[in-house]
Structures are given as structure tokens and as C-alpha cells.
């Protein structure tokens, strides 16, 4: 496989995506809401709680967490401890859900979109192999989501440190669990979803059908990743390493035969299958 040809597919797709403002602007808004707006509102409101019945209720919620987590929670006031617990443990799944959602939206339109735009003929008659087309489309779909995840993770870290860190005596985020989650666990989960979505995008007749079908793939992966992300931070090193390794192995298995789903006839719009 010629990686320079793969890069050409990636650059062409990313340039086209960059030019399509009505496609990527909503995705940026989505990331901003989940990484900045909602955490700021939630953590800010909790940190304002000082005493009274609401503070007691929040303390009770934190008290339901496992003992190993409660020992690591910093802060004296119930609101501060609740903010720390939410920031470090309970909001972790957004690190997977948001990038996965963005990459899925891009990947669903990746192959079938070529046929609808009329550029599938050029791609079908190009000297690119099916493997090069497939992996180019995969990377072009993965990079926007993962880049959004990295940028969102950085902005989320600032929000957490400004709101919560100022109350516990200094900046403390990101923790080891979050670093392992973002760098080791998030990429294979996005790859698994995209490996399945690209198969669908290569087979359906329209972009609308691709988006509908991709939702059936994305929802189970989101639910699975949500559970994994929530549990990983309880034991951030060993469990994350094992979960990430299993996810990478499964992703490699899906990628091995992924190019077979692409047919030049389908790129031309001939014998398109639902």
C-alpha cells in the first residue's frame, strides 16, 4: 500500500470538509457544548453550594461512590468534593462520546457521498487500490473526531482547573486516568465504529440511508464506550491498558477485511446495494 496515495485521499477529504461550513460548524458547536458549556454550568453550580439541604444531598451522592474513589476526592465543602468527583469520574465518557459522534457523522457520508457528488467516477478510475481508498477514507473520518477530542480535552482541562482547581489549592487536571483514556482508549473505539460505518457507507444508496444506518452502529459503541470510560478511571492504569489492547485487537480484525466492502462499481453508481 502506497501511503502517499492514502495521504492524497485524506487531504482531499479534509479539504472538502473544511470548505463545507454547514457540516463542520454544527460539529464544533456540539463539541463546545459538551466540553465547555455543560461542564462549566454543572461544575460552577456545584462549587457555589456551601451549606444547607442541597449541600447535604450532594454529599450523599458523593458518598455513594466506591471507597477507593472517595479517598481520592479532594476538597472540604460538599460542593467542591462533588465538583471534583463529577469532573474526574462522572464526566469522563464525554472524552469518547463526542469524538465518536463527530467521526461517525463524517464517516457516514465518506464513500456514498462520492457517488452523490459525482466524484465517485474519478475515484473509481483512479490508480488507487481499494485498500488505499479505504484507509484514506478511514483516516479522513477519524482525524476530525480525534482532533476535536484533543482540543476539547484541553479546553475541558482549563474549565476544570479554573472552577475546581481554584478551590482545592491548585491545578490538578488532567489525571493519569484521563491521559490513558484519551491517548490509548479513545482511538480504537473510534476506529471500531468507523470500520463498521464505512462498510455501510460503501453499500447504501444515499447519504441519508448511511446516516440512519450509522446511528444503529454508533449507539451500541457509545453505550459500550460510556461504560468502559466510567469504569476505567476507577483503576486507570491496568484496566485501561487491557481495555485499550482488546479494543485495538478488535479494531484490527475489522480493518483487515474492510477494503472488501468497497467496489468500484458502487463508486460509479452501478449495482448499488441497499
C-alpha positions in Angstrom: 0.0 0.0 0.0 1.3 3.4 -1.0 0.9 5.8 1.9 1.4 8.9 -0.2 -1.7 7.9 -2.1 -3.5 7.4 1.2 -2.4 10.8 2.2 -3.8 12.3 -1.0 -7.2 10.8 -0.2 -7.0 12.2 3.3 -6.0 15.7 2.3 -8.7 15.8 -0.4 -11.4 14.7 2.0 -10.3 17.1 4.8 -10.1 20.0 2.4 -13.6 19.3 1.1 -14.9 19.0 4.7 -13.2 22.3 5.6 -15.0 24.0 2.7 -18.3 22.7 3.8 -19.2 25.0 6.7 -22.7 23.8 7.2 -21.2 20.4 8.0 -18.4 21.2 10.4 -19.8 24.2 12.2 -22.6 22.2 13.9 -19.9 19.6 14.9 -17.8 22.4 16.5 -20.9 23.6 18.4 -21.6 20.1 19.6 -18.1 19.8 21.0 -18.2 23.2 22.6 -21.5 22.4 24.4 -20.3 19.1 25.8 -16.7 20.0 26.6 -17.1 23.6 27.8 -20.7 24.9 28.3 -22.3 22.0 30.2 -19.2 21.2 32.4 -18.9 24.9 33.2 -22.6 25.2 34.2 -22.6 21.9 36.2 -19.3 22.4 38.0 -19.9 26.0 38.6 -23.3 25.5 40.1 -21.9 22.7 42.4 -19.0 24.8 43.5 -21.4 27.5 44.7 -23.1 25.2 47.1 -21.8 25.9 50.6 -24.3 24.7 53.1 -28.0 23.7 53.6 -30.1 20.9 52.4 -28.8 20.9 48.9 -25.2 20.6 50.1 -26.3 17.6 52.2 -27.9 15.9 49.2 -24.8 16.4 47.1 -22.7 15.0 49.9 -24.9 12.0 49.9 -24.5 11.5 46.2 -20.7 11.6 46.5 -21.0 9.2 49.4 -22.4 6.5 47.1 -19.2 6.3 45.1 -16.8 3.5 45.8 -14.5 3.9 48.8 -11.4 3.9 46.6 -12.7 6.9 44.7 -13.9 8.8 47.8 -10.4 8.6 49.3 -9.1 10.4 46.2 -11.7 13.1 46.1 -10.2 16.4 47.1 -11.9 19.4 48.8 -13.6 20.2 52.1 -17.0 21.6 51.1 -19.6 19.2 49.7 -19.9 21.3 46.6 -16.2 21.2 46.0 -16.0 17.5 46.5 -19.0 16.9 44.2 -17.4 19.1 41.5 -14.1 17.2 41.8 -16.0 13.8 41.6 -18.0 14.9 38.5 -15.0 16.4 36.8 -12.7 13.5 37.2 -15.0 10.5 37.3 -18.6 11.1 36.1 -17.9 13.3 33.1 -15.2 11.0 31.6 -17.4 9.4 28.9 -17.6 12.7 27.0 -14.0 12.1 26.0 -15.2 9.2 23.9 -18.8 10.1 23.0 -18.1 13.5 21.4 -15.2 12.4 19.1 -17.1 9.2 18.2 -20.2 11.2 17.3 -18.2 13.6 15.1 -16.2 10.9 13.3 -19.3 8.9 12.7 -21.0 11.9 11.1 -18.1 12.4 8.8 -17.6 8.6 8.0 -21.3 8.0 7.2 -21.0 10.3 4.2 -17.5 9.4 3.3 -18.0 6.8 0.5 -21.6 7.2 -0.5 -21.0 10.9 -0.7 -18.5 10.4 -3.5 -21.3 8.8 -5.6 -23.8 11.5 -4.8 -21.4 14.3 -5.6 -20.4 12.7 -8.9 -16.8 12.3 -7.9 -17.1 8.6 -7.5 -16.3 8.1 -11.1 -12.9 9.8 -10.7 -12.1 7.8 -7.7 -13.2 4.5 -9.3 -11.0 5.1 -12.4 -8.0 6.4 -10.4 -4.8 4.3 -9.9 -5.7 4.0 -6.2 -6.1 0.5 -4.9 -9.2 -0.4 -2.8 -7.0 -0.6 0.3 -5.7 2.9 -0.3 -9.2 4.3 -0.8 -10.5 2.5 2.3 -7.7 3.6 4.6 -7.7 7.1 3.2 -11.4 7.4 3.9 -10.9 5.9 7.4 -8.2 8.4 8.4 -10.1 11.3 6.9 -13.1 10.4 9.1 -11.0 9.6 12.2 -8.8 12.7 12.3 -11.6 15.3 12.6 -13.2 13.5 15.6 -10.0 12.7 17.4 -8.6 16.3 16.8 -11.9 17.6 18.2 -11.5 15.3 21.1 -7.9 16.5 21.8 -8.8 20.2 21.5 -12.0 19.6 23.6 -10.0 17.8 26.2 -7.6 20.7 26.5 -10.5 23.2 26.9 -12.2 20.9 29.3 -9.0 20.8 31.4 -8.9 24.6 31.6 -12.6 24.7 32.7 -12.0 22.1 35.4 -8.8 23.7 36.7 -10.3 27.2 36.8 -13.5 26.2 38.5 -12.4 23.3 40.7 -8.7 23.7 40.9 -9.0 27.2 42.3 -11.0 25.8 45.3 -8.6 22.9 46.2 -5.4 24.8 46.0 -4.0 24.4 42.5 -4.4 22.9 39.1 -4.7 19.1 39.2 -6.2 18.1 35.8 -5.7 16.0 33.7 -5.2 13.0 35.9 -3.4 9.8 34.9 -6.7 8.1 34.2 -7.8 10.8 31.8 -4.5 10.8 30.0 -4.6 7.0 29.4 -8.3 7.3 28.4 -7.7 10.0 25.8 -4.4 8.6 24.3 -4.9 4.9 24.5 -8.6 4.0 24.7 -10.4 6.6 22.6 -8.6 5.9 19.2 -9.6 2.2 18.9 -13.2 2.9 19.9 -13.5 5.5 17.1 -11.7 3.1 14.7 -14.2 0.3 15.6 -17.2 2.5 14.8 -15.7 3.8 11.6 -14.7 0.4 10.4 -18.4 -0.6 10.6 -19.7 2.7 9.3 -17.5 2.7 6.2 -18.8 -0.7 5.3 -22.3 0.7 5.4 -21.4 3.8 3.6 -20.0 1.7 0.7 -23.2 -0.3 0.4 -26.2 2.0 0.8 -27.7 4.1 -1.9 -27.8 7.6 -0.3 -26.2 9.7 2.4 -29.5 9.8 4.3 -29.5 6.0 4.4 -25.9 6.0 5.5 -26.6 8.3 8.4 -29.6 6.3 9.5 -27.6 3.0 9.3 -24.6 4.6 11.1 -26.8 5.5 14.1 -27.5 1.8 14.6 -23.8 1.2 14.8 -22.8 4.3 16.8 -25.4 3.9 19.6 -24.1 0.4 20.8 -20.5 1.6 20.6 -21.3 4.8 22.5 -23.1 2.8 25.2 -20.2 0.4 25.4 -17.6 3.2 25.5 -19.6 5.0 28.1 -19.5 2.1 30.4 -15.8 1.5 29.7 -14.8 5.1 30.2 -16.7 5.3 33.5 -15.1 2.1 34.8 -11.6 2.8 33.6 -11.0 5.7 35.9 -11.5 3.6 39.0 -8.3 1.7 38.1 -6.7 3.9 35.4 -3.5 2.0 34.5 -4.1 -1.7 34.3 -7.8 -1.8 33.3 -7.3 1.0 30.7 -4.3 -0.8 29.3 -6.2 -4.1 29.0 -9.4 -2.5 27.6 -7.4 -0.4 25.1 -5.5 -3.5 23.9 -8.7 -5.5 23.5 -10.2 -2.6 21.6 -7.2 -2.3 19.3 -7.2 -6.1 18.5 -10.9 -5.9 17.7 -10.4 -2.8 15.5 -7.5 -4.6 13.7 -9.8 -7.5 12.9 -12.4 -5.2 11.5 -9.9 -3.3 9.4 -8.3 -6.4 7.9 -11.2 -7.1 5.6 -12.7 -3.6 5.4 -11.5 -2.8 1.9 -13.5 -5.7 0.5 -16.7 -3.7 1.1 -15.6 -1.1 -1.5 -16.5 -1.9 -5.1 -15.5 0.3 -8.0 -18.9 -0.4 -9.5 -20.6 1.1 -6.4 -18.5 4.2 -6.7 -19.8 4.6 -10.2 -23.4 4.1 -9.0 -23.7 0.7 -10.8 -25.3 -2.1 -8.9 -25.6 -0.1 -5.7 -27.0 -2.2 -2.9 -29.2 -1.1 -0.1 
